[in-house]
Amino acid sequence: MNDVETMARQETHRMARLVAEARLPTRYGDFRVVAFDADDGKEYGAVVKGDVAGREDVPVRLHSECFTGDVMGSVKCDCRDQLEAALEYLGQAECGAVIYLRQEGRGIGLANKIRAYALQDAGLDTVEANLALGFRDDERRYDVAADILAELDVRSVKVLTNNPNKLAGLTRHGIRVTGRIPLQVDTRPQNVHYLSTKASKSGHMLIDLPGLKKP
């Protein structure tokens, strides 16, 4: 990084700031775990493979936290499957990162997510449930993710996602997106309707999955 870039970085206010990092050996490979403080009062984490500073076309997964899926192993969604698939991919890559975003339930929070689950049990799909609770289909934001990538000095990214909104969100906040890496996982009987709704109503790029209804 030259002197001009260094000065610009120092003068730019970011919502997220790197505050700690350490080595993290995992079942998927050896990573660094990095912690960030953000202006929204939350702490964010990322796992980083290799040296991403100053690199182009870095594979990056933006993963929104999912207590029920990531932690408890729920099969109502594909969140844990996608997280594990991303970590497996990065474990074989030269470099990359998974950024773990604090926006449970597509940004509506855990309690409202459980309320949405109850509405889904009564027959609504995920989009209809969020709308019935007074939210948009997706309340997530990507400004903090963009700041984390800037803190890591990533120059451009290829995003591990099926969701085009993530590409647009990063681009809108100044991150150069050079590509998309599909991250499809197998359907389960319990989540095929959920995935069909992602494809038909939320624009997710899902194809050729067993049982999936086409848009």
C-alpha positions in Angstrom: 0.0 0.0 0.0 1.5 3.4 -1.0 1.4 6.6 1.1 -1.6 8.0 -0.6 -3.6 4.8 -0.1 -2.5 4.7 3.5 -3.6 8.3 4.2 -7.0 7.7 2.5 -7.6 4.6 4.6 -6.7 6.4 7.8 -9.0 9.3 6.9 -12.0 7.1 6.0 -14.4 6.5 8.8 -15.6 2.9 8.8 -18.5 1.4 10.7 -16.4 -1.7 11.6 -12.9 -1.8 13.0 -10.6 -4.8 13.4 -9.9 -5.3 17.1 -8.5 -8.9 17.6 -7.3 -11.9 15.6 -5.8 -15.3 16.3 -5.1 -18.6 14.6 -8.1 -21.0 14.3 -7.5 -24.6 13.2 -10.8 -26.1 12.1 -12.1 -29.3 10.6 -12.2 -27.5 7.3 -8.6 -26.3 7.5 -6.4 -23.7 9.2 -7.9 -20.1 9.3 -7.4 -16.9 11.2 -10.4 -15.8 13.3 -10.9 -12.0 13.3 -13.1 -9.9 15.5 -14.5 -6.5 14.7 -16.3 -3.8 16.7 -19.0 -1.8 14.8 -20.8 1.4 15.2 -24.1 -0.4 15.6 -22.9 -1.7 19.0 -22.5 -5.3 17.8 -19.4 -7.5 17.5 -18.7 -9.2 14.2 -16.5 -12.1 13.3 -14.8 -13.5 10.2 -12.6 -16.5 9.4 -9.9 -15.8 6.9 -7.9 -18.3 4.9 -4.4 -17.2 3.8 -3.3 -13.7 3.0 -6.2 -11.6 1.6 -4.6 -8.2 1.9 -4.2 -6.4 -1.4 -5.7 -9.4 -3.3 -8.1 -9.4 -6.2 -10.9 -11.9 -6.8 -11.0 -13.1 -3.2 -13.6 -15.8 -2.5 -15.9 -14.4 0.2 -19.0 -15.7 1.9 -21.3 -13.2 3.6 -23.2 -15.4 6.1 -26.0 -14.0 8.2 -26.2 -15.7 11.6 -28.8 -18.4 12.1 -29.2 -19.6 15.6 -31.7 -22.3 14.7 -29.7 -23.6 11.7 -26.0 -22.9 12.3 -26.1 -23.7 16.0 -29.1 -26.0 16.6 -29.0 -27.9 13.3 -32.5 -27.0 12.1 -33.4 -28.4 8.6 -36.1 -25.9 8.0 -33.5 -23.8 6.2 -30.2 -24.4 4.4 -28.1 -22.0 6.4 -25.8 -24.5 8.2 -25.4 -26.5 5.0 -24.3 -23.3 3.1 -21.9 -22.3 5.9 -20.2 -25.7 5.9 -20.1 -25.7 2.1 -18.4 -22.3 2.1 -15.8 -23.4 4.7 -15.1 -26.5 2.8 -14.6 -24.5 -0.3 -12.3 -22.0 1.4 -10.4 -24.8 3.1 -9.2 -25.9 -0.4 -8.6 -22.4 -1.7 -5.4 -20.3 -1.5 -7.2 -17.5 0.3 -10.7 -16.3 1.2 -13.0 -15.3 4.0 -16.4 -16.0 5.6 -17.9 -12.9 7.2 -20.4 -13.8 9.9 -23.0 -11.0 10.0 -25.2 -10.3 13.0 -28.6 -10.2 11.3 -30.6 -13.1 12.4 -33.8 -14.0 10.5 -32.8 -11.9 7.4 -32.4 -8.9 9.7 -35.6 -9.2 11.8 -34.0 -10.7 14.9 -34.4 -14.0 16.7 -37.8 -13.4 18.4 -39.4 -12.2 15.2 -37.9 -15.0 13.3 -39.6 -17.5 15.7 -42.8 -15.6 15.3 -42.3 -16.0 11.5 -41.8 -19.7 12.0 -45.1 -19.9 13.8 -46.8 -18.2 10.8 -45.1 -20.6 8.5 -46.5 -23.5 10.6 -49.9 -22.0 9.9 -49.3 -22.1 6.2 -47.5 -18.9 5.1 -44.2 -19.0 3.3 -41.1 -17.2 4.5 -41.8 -14.0 2.5 -45.5 -13.9 3.5 -44.6 -14.4 7.1 -42.1 -11.5 7.2 -44.7 -9.2 5.5 -47.4 -10.3 7.9 -45.1 -9.2 10.8 -44.6 -5.8 9.2 -41.2 -6.3 7.7 -39.9 -6.5 4.2 -38.9 -9.8 2.6 -35.3 -9.1 3.5 -34.1 -6.5 6.1 -30.4 -7.3 5.8 -27.8 -4.7 5.1 -24.2 -5.0 3.7 -22.5 -1.8 4.8 -20.8 -3.5 7.7 -19.7 -6.3 5.5 -18.2 -3.8 3.1 -16.3 -2.1 5.9 -14.9 -5.5 7.1 -13.6 -6.2 3.7 -12.0 -2.8 3.5 -10.4 -3.4 7.0 -9.0 -6.6 5.6 -7.7 -4.7 2.6 -9.5 -6.9 0.1 -9.4 -5.3 -3.3 -12.1 -7.2 -5.1 -14.3 -10.3 -4.4 -16.0 -13.3 -5.9 -19.0 -13.9 -3.7 -20.1 -17.4 -2.6 -23.8 -17.0 -2.9 -27.0 -17.7 -4.8 -28.4 -14.3 -3.7 -27.9 -11.5 -6.2 -28.8 -8.9 -3.5 -25.5 -9.6 -1.8 -23.6 -8.7 -5.0 -25.6 -5.5 -5.3 -25.3 -4.7 -1.6 -21.5 -4.9 -1.7 -21.3 -2.9 -4.9 -23.5 -0.2 -3.5 -21.1 0.2 -0.6 -17.9 0.4 -2.7 -16.7 -3.1 -2.9 -15.7 -4.3 -6.4 -17.5 -7.6 -7.2 -15.8 -9.5 -10.0 -17.9 -12.7 -9.9 -20.2 -15.1 -8.2 -19.5 -18.6 -7.0 -22.7 -20.7 -6.8 -23.3 -22.3 -3.4 -26.1 -24.7 -3.9 -26.7 -27.5 -1.4 -29.0 -30.5 -1.5 -32.7 -30.0 -0.7 -34.3 -31.8 2.3 -38.0 -32.6 2.5 -38.3 -30.1 5.3 -36.8 -27.2 3.4 -37.7 -27.7 -0.2 -40.7 -25.2 0.1 -38.3 -22.7 1.8 -35.8 -23.0 -1.1 -38.6 -22.8 -3.7 -39.7 -19.5 -2.1 -36.2 -18.2 -2.3 -36.1 -19.0 -6.0 -39.6 -17.8 -6.9 -40.0 -14.8 -4.7 -36.6 -13.6 -3.6 -34.7 -14.0 -6.8 -32.1 -16.6 -5.6 -30.3 -18.3 -8.4 -31.1 -22.0 -7.7 -31.4 -24.5 -10.4 -31.7 -28.3 -10.8 -32.3 -29.1 -7.2 -34.6 -32.1 -6.5 -38.1 -31.0 -5.8 -37.5 -27.4 -6.3 -40.3 -25.4 -8.0 -39.0 -23.2 -10.8 -39.8 -19.4 -10.7 
